[in-house]
């Protein structure tokens, strides 16, 4: 029997085929002296598609590596491998069977779920990157791209809350309110339903600012931690929020980030649902 000098590996998947490709490549790395080529077929979900692939594999004596969720299609590949004398490896079937036996239940048999998880992961990464690039009022030229805009005076948990929300997949911008600085006009040009105000009780803010100065080794006799100035600043911010009645305002005094974040996420999801309902209503009207 002639020893093969090279090999073509055909990847068949009902999803993206990335898992099968990665595993196959990891295996062939152990055969560095051989030439090994890959062809990947994605979203393979019919017997006709499998037939066409196996015609090529049988003709050229290729090897098939497959990750297919459907038990019917997996069995079909297994049978074709036998009748067409094509060497094949099922990477997913045995594992699914073992797990199903442990739980004593059938899998969902939904192809492409791993790719959906990956998409969600990369969306969260993008949200975190966006949020970090828009911390403390930076890059307001792209403010309209945000899912959430947090507005508040210094030390009202804007940055940590922004990061927490971004880990939930939301793109967040936080805009500081400073009495001596003009409010960015861009803030009033975007969808006002995206904006959330953050306030805090003056006594709590006074303690937070004093402790911060202590940690920095700075004397706390300036305006930043002066109780009268803190009272004035909080009152000014609350008056500003009162002028913008469409902005929900959350008092963060003594509240965990998770609690405030959960309330904001709930409102964001409710508004998305309402927009979807309105869109559907108009679509029905257009059809009439």
Secondary structure in CASP SS format (residue, H / E / C, confidence):
PFRMAT SS
TARGET T0000
AUTHOR 0000-0000-0000
METHOD secondary structure of the structure
MODEL  1
X C 1.00
X C 1.00
X C 1.00
X C 1.00
X C 1.00
X E 1.00
X E 1.00
X E 1.00
X E 1.00
X E 1.00
X E 1.00
X E 1.00
X E 1.00
X C 1.00
X C 1.00
X C 1.00
X C 1.00
X H 1.00
X H 1.00
X H 1.00
X H 1.00
X H 1.00
X H 1.00
X H 1.00
X H 1.00
X H 1.00
X H 1.00
X H 1.00
X C 1.00
X C 1.00
X C 1.00
X C 1.00
X C 1.00
X C 1.00
X E 1.00
X E 1.00
X E 1.00
X E 1.00
X E 1.00
X E 1.00
X E 1.00
X C 1.00
X C 1.00
X C 1.00
X C 1.00
X C 1.00
X H 1.00
X H 1.00
X H 1.00
X H 1.00
X H 1.00
X H 1.00
X H 1.00
X H 1.00
X H 1.00
X H 1.00
X H 1.00
X H 1.00
X H 1.00
X H 1.00
X C 1.00
X C 1.00
X E 1.00
X E 1.00
X E 1.00
X E 1.00
X E 1.00
X C 1.00
X C 1.00
X C 1.00
X H 1.00
X H 1.00
X H 1.00
X H 1.00
X H 1.00
X H 1.00
X H 1.00
X H 1.00
X H 1.00
X H 1.00
X H 1.00
X H 1.00
X H 1.00
X C 1.00
X C 1.00
X C 1.00
X E 1.00
X E 1.00
X E 1.00
X E 1.00
X C 1.00
X C 1.00
X H 1.00
X H 1.00
X H 1.00
X H 1.00
X H 1.00
X H 1.00
X H 1.00
X H 1.00
X H 1.00
X H 1.00
X H 1.00
X C 1.00
X C 1.00
X C 1.00
X C 1.00
X C 1.00
X C 1.00
X C 1.00
X C 1.00
X C 1.00
X H 1.00
X H 1.00
X H 1.00
X H 1.00
X H 1.00
X H 1.00
X H 1.00
X H 1.00
X H 1.00
X H 1.00
X H 1.00
X H 1.00
X H 1.00
X H 1.00
X H 1.00
X H 1.00
X H 1.00
X H 1.00
X H 1.00
X H 1.00
X H 1.00
X C 1.00
X H 1.00
X H 1.00
X H 1.00
X C 1.00
X C 1.00
X H 1.00
X H 1.00
X H 1.00
X H 1.00
X H 1.00
X H 1.00
X C 1.00
X C 1.00
X E 1.00
X E 1.00
X E 1.00
X E 1.00
X E 1.00
X C 1.00
X C 1.00
X C 1.00
X C 1.00
X C 1.00
X H 1.00
X H 1.00
X H 1.00
X H 1.00
X H 1.00
X H 1.00
X H 1.00
X H 1.00
X H 1.00
X C 1.00
X C 1.00
X C 1.00
X C 1.00
X C 1.00
X E 1.00
X E 1.00
X E 1.00
X E 1.00
X E 1.00
X C 1.00
X C 1.00
X C 1.00
X C 1.00
X C 1.00
X C 1.00
X C 1.00
X C 1.00
X H 1.00
X H 1.00
X H 1.00
X H 1.00
X C 1.00
X C 1.00
X C 1.00
X H 1.00
X H 1.00
X H 1.00
X E 1.00
X E 1.00
X E 1.00
X E 1.00
X E 1.00
X C 1.00
X C 1.00
X H 1.00
X H 1.00
X H 1.00
X H 1.00
X H 1.00
X H 1.00
X H 1.00
X H 1.00
X H 1.00
X H 1.00
X H 1.00
X H 1.00
X H 1.00
X H 1.00
X H 1.00
X C 1.00
X C 1.00
X C 1.00
X C 1.00
X C 1.00
X C 1.00
X C 1.00
X C 1.00
X C 1.00
X C 1.00
X H 1.00
X H 1.00
X H 1.00
X H 1.00
X H 1.00
X H 1.00
X H 1.00
X H 1.00
X H 1.00
X H 1.00
X H 1.00
X H 1.00
X H 1.00
X H 1.00
X H 1.00
X H 1.00
X H 1.00
X C 1.00
X C 1.00
X C 1.00
X C 1.00
X E 1.00
X E 1.00
X E 1.00
X E 1.00
X C 1.00
X C 1.00
X C 1.00
X C 1.00
X C 1.00
X H 1.00
X H 1.00
X H 1.00
X H 1.00
X H 1.00
X H 1.00
X H 1.00
X H 1.00
X H 1.00
X H 1.00
X H 1.00
X H 1.00
X H 1.00
X H 1.00
X H 1.00
X H 1.00
X H 1.00
X H 1.00
X H 1.00
X H 1.00
X H 1.00
X H 1.00
X H 1.00
X H 1.00
X H 1.00
X H 1.00
X H 1.00
X H 1.00
X H 1.00
X H 1.00
X H 1.00
X C 1.00
END
